[in-house]
Amino acid sequence: MVLNFRNLIATLFVATLLSSCGGGKSEICNCADIALKMITEAKEANGDQEKMKAIQEKYKGDIEKCDKLGEGKSEEEKKKMQEEMKACPSAQEAEKLMKEMQAEAEKRMQEEMQKMQEAMDSSSTTEETKEGK
C-alpha cells in the first residue's frame, strides 16, 4: 500500500517539477492543479489499491504531458522551473496534503508494527507459560 502510494506521489512531483511557467495560468501551474487533484483523490482512496490504480490511469495522459514539458531542459532550466512551480497555489496545497498523508501513513505503520509486536509478545508469553507447566 505505502509503496504504490509513494510511486504515485513520485510520479506526481516529477510531472509537476519538470514543467515550465509562462504568463497567465502557466503550464506548470496546470500540472500542479492536476497533481493536487490526484493527491486529493489518493487521500480519499485511503490506500485502496483499486482506487489508486484508477487514479493513475485517469491522469495518465496528463502526467505524460507534464513530463514532456521538462524534456530537453538543462539542469539549470529544471531548477528554475521548480522555483516557478513553488509559486503555484495548487503546488503549495499539494505539498501540504502530501505531508499530511505521509504523517498519516507513518502513524498507521507504527500502529501496525505495535500490533505485530504485541502479538509476538503475547505468543512468546503463551509459549513460556506452556513450557513452565
C-alpha positions as CSV (number, residue, x, y, z in Angstrom):
1,M,0.0,0.0,0.0
2,V,2.6,2.6,1.0
3,L,4.9,1.7,-1.9
4,N,2.3,2.2,-4.5
5,F,1.2,5.4,-2.9
6,R,4.8,6.6,-2.9
7,N,5.1,5.7,-6.6
8,L,2.0,7.8,-7.3
9,I,3.4,10.7,-5.3
10,A,6.8,10.4,-7.0
11,T,5.2,10.4,-10.4
12,L,3.1,13.4,-9.5
13,F,6.0,15.5,-8.4
14,V,8.2,14.5,-11.3
15,A,5.4,15.7,-13.5
16,T,4.9,19.0,-11.8
17,L,8.6,19.7,-11.2
18,L,9.6,19.2,-14.8
19,S,7.1,21.7,-16.2
20,S,7.5,25.3,-17.3
21,C,5.8,28.6,-16.4
22,G,4.6,31.3,-18.7
23,G,2.1,34.2,-18.5
24,G,-1.4,33.8,-17.0
25,K,-2.3,30.3,-15.9
26,S,1.0,28.6,-16.8
27,E,1.5,25.0,-17.9
28,I,3.4,24.2,-14.7
29,C,0.5,25.5,-12.6
30,N,-1.9,23.5,-14.7
31,C,0.3,20.4,-13.9
32,A,0.3,21.4,-10.3
33,D,-3.5,21.6,-10.4
34,I,-3.5,18.0,-11.8
35,A,-1.2,16.9,-9.1
36,L,-3.4,18.4,-6.4
37,K,-6.4,16.6,-7.9
38,M,-4.5,13.3,-7.9
39,I,-3.3,13.8,-4.3
40,T,-6.8,14.7,-3.1
41,E,-8.3,11.7,-4.8
42,A,-5.5,9.5,-3.4
43,K,-6.2,10.7,0.1
44,E,-9.8,10.0,-0.3
45,A,-8.9,6.5,-1.6
46,N,-7.4,5.8,1.8
47,G,-5.0,3.2,0.4
48,D,-7.5,1.2,-1.6
49,Q,-5.3,-0.3,-4.3
50,E,-8.0,-0.5,-7.0
51,K,-8.9,3.2,-6.5
52,M,-5.2,4.1,-6.6
53,K,-4.8,2.3,-9.9
54,A,-7.8,4.0,-11.3
55,I,-6.4,7.4,-10.3
56,Q,-3.1,6.7,-12.0
57,E,-5.0,5.6,-15.1
58,K,-7.4,8.6,-15.1
59,Y,-4.5,11.0,-15.1
60,K,-2.0,9.0,-17.2
61,G,-2.3,11.3,-20.2
62,D,-1.9,14.5,-18.1
63,I,1.1,13.1,-16.4
64,E,2.8,12.2,-19.7
65,K,2.0,15.7,-21.0
66,C,3.5,17.3,-17.9
67,D,6.6,15.0,-18.0
68,K,7.3,16.1,-21.6
69,L,7.5,19.8,-20.6
70,G,10.8,19.1,-18.9
71,E,12.3,17.1,-21.8
72,G,15.5,18.6,-23.3
73,K,15.8,21.1,-20.5
74,S,19.2,21.7,-18.8
75,E,19.5,21.2,-15.0
76,E,19.6,24.9,-14.6
77,E,16.3,25.3,-16.5
78,K,14.7,22.5,-14.5
79,K,15.8,24.2,-11.3
80,K,14.2,27.4,-12.5
81,M,11.0,25.6,-13.3
82,Q,11.0,24.1,-9.8
83,E,11.2,27.6,-8.3
84,E,8.5,28.8,-10.6
85,M,6.3,25.8,-9.6
86,K,6.6,26.7,-5.9
87,A,4.7,29.9,-6.6
88,C,1.6,27.9,-7.9
89,P,-1.1,27.8,-5.2
90,S,-2.1,24.3,-6.1
91,A,1.5,23.1,-5.8
92,Q,1.7,24.6,-2.3
93,E,-1.6,22.9,-1.3
94,A,-0.4,19.6,-2.8
95,E,2.8,19.7,-0.8
96,K,0.7,20.4,2.4
97,L,-1.6,17.4,1.6
98,M,1.4,15.2,0.9
99,K,2.9,16.0,4.2
100,E,-0.4,15.2,6.0
101,M,-0.7,11.9,4.1
102,Q,2.8,10.9,4.8
103,A,2.3,11.6,8.5
104,E,-0.9,9.6,8.5
105,A,0.8,6.7,6.7
106,E,3.7,6.7,9.1
107,K,1.2,6.7,12.0
108,R,-0.6,3.7,10.5
109,M,2.7,1.9,10.0
110,Q,3.7,2.5,13.6
111,E,0.3,1.3,14.8
112,E,0.6,-1.9,12.7
113,M,4.1,-2.5,14.0
114,Q,2.9,-2.1,17.5
115,K,0.1,-4.6,16.9
116,M,2.6,-7.1,15.5
117,Q,5.0,-6.6,18.4
118,E,2.1,-7.1,20.9
119,A,1.1,-10.3,19.0
120,M,4.6,-11.6,19.1
121,D,4.9,-10.7,22.8
122,S,1.6,-12.4,23.5
123,S,2.7,-15.5,21.6
124,S,6.0,-15.6,23.4
125,T,4.3,-15.3,26.8
126,T,1.9,-18.1,25.8
127,E,4.8,-20.4,24.8
128,E,6.7,-19.6,28.1
129,T,3.5,-20.4,30.1
130,K,3.2,-23.8,28.3
131,E,6.8,-24.7,28.8
132,G,6.6,-23.7,32.5
133,K,3.8,-26.2,33.2
